[in-house]
Each structure stands twice: as C-alpha cells, then as structure tokens.
Amino acid sequence: MRLKDRSLSFVVNFLLGVSWASVFIGGITSFLSFYQDSFLLAFVSIFIGAIPGMVAIILLELVITNKENQLELQKQTALLEKLLSQKNR
C-alpha cells in the first residue's frame, strides 16, 4: 500500500498479484509442457513463459513510481509556495 489513493492502490496491488500468478503459472506450465523433450528446453521455456507476467510487473511498478513522484512533487510545490508567501510578507 504505497499509494495514497486507496482505490487505485487496491487495483494496482490486485494487478500485481495477478501478474505474479501469471509468472508462476506461465513458468510451470511451460516447464511441464517441454520437460519430456529436454530439460534444457524446459528451463528455457520457463523464462519464455514468465516473460508476459514480468513485463506486466515492470509496467505496474513504473506506474507506482510515477504516481509517487507526482505526489512528492505536489508536496514540494506546496512547500515552495508557502515559503514564497512567507518571504513576500
């Protein structure tokens, strides 16, 4: 729960959970599909099966980071405006 907006935080955290589940399910199903042929192919397929979930995780973390930066900039702007108004008195 890093975000202040509770509804956005819930949605992002839910999607992060879905993305991690996608990583695990993609890796496990890929491994189980190819382990009979070759273990090397099975281990390579784990990484290929996990790529979509990992991309989703990276994008969601990018959204969280950008939102945190925006909130921090809003705080800094409010403080700077307060300092400017005190200086002009």
Protein Blocks (a to p, Z undefined) as FASTA:
>chain_A
ZZfblmlmmmmmmmmmmmmmmmmmmmmmmmmmmmmmomklmmmmmmmmmmmmmmmmmmmm
mmmmmmmmmmmmmmmmmmmmmmmmmmmZZ
